[in-house]
Amino acid sequence: MSHHDKDYRKHKEREKRRKEKEKEKRRQERKKEKEREKERERRRKEKDRERRRLERKRKEWEIQRDNDNLKEAIDRERKDRDDQRQNDMDHADLIRQLDKLGFEKELADKDHKLEVQQLQFQVQFEQYKREVDQRLAQLKQGQLEDAPERKLIEGKVAKAKKAAGGKGAASGGKKVPKKAKVGAKVGGKGKEEGPAEEIGRWCPLLVSNLYSSWS
């Protein structure tokens, strides 16, 4: 074998080894690329799983939020309804209390008015009593000597005092019939009333007017 053939064969062997190395290198690169692709795919799937998990969590959170909002709205509406019912009850109770106070005030006003009327009656009766006592004193001093007329006057005075003592009020405020005016003619005969008839008519007339004002 010539020297040239040996060189050629060595060259071929080197070329062959070079090609094998390149082939192996490409094979390794493809293998690495496949591994990288697998890693990328794994990461992508992992990200998808995480994204789906977060999406589920978000939906669950939204559902829980909506449920909480709905519960709060229901509770708020129930509370508003209860507050309104309580306010209505308080208002009705206040109205009843005001009505009661108004009724009590009306009764108190009536009692006060009655007390004032009683005091007025007492004052008028005392004044009337003094006038009657004065008139009786004048009559007893000689202006009225007739015993029957004096007894008639005293009897009517006693009857008026007895009526003023409460018979009219106890009978439910029954009005005493009004008598004829002082100085009116008696019996239709044109005769003027004397002092006895005049005083005899004072008591029932005053009592009648007082009880008429009470009723």
C-alpha angles and dihedrals in degrees: 000000000000126000090248092056091051092052091048093051091049089049091052092049092049090048091049093050090047092053091047090051091050090047091050090046092052090046091052091047091051089048091050090046090053090050091049089048090051090050091050090049091049091050092047091052090047091051090048091052091049091047091050091047091051090046090053090048091050092050091047090049091049091049091049091047092051091048091049091048091049091049091048091049091050092047091047092050091048091049092048090049092049091046091050091049090049091047090050090049091047090048092049090047090049090050090050091048091048090048089049091048090047091050091047090047090050090051090046090050090050091048090049091048090049091049090050091049090048091051090048090049091049091051093046092045092050089049090047091047091053091050092048092046089049091049091047090049090053091049092048090052090068107285090105116035099160107105096203091054091048091051090048091053094046091048092052091047090052090047091051092049090050091050091048089053092075111287092116093048093044091054091061098269095302110184118241112231111256117250128220117283120268111273094022118145117261125226093359090274096116093251117144118231115257126225092272094055091043095054091040090061097046099075101050091041094053093044090048092052093047095049090045089058091050096053 
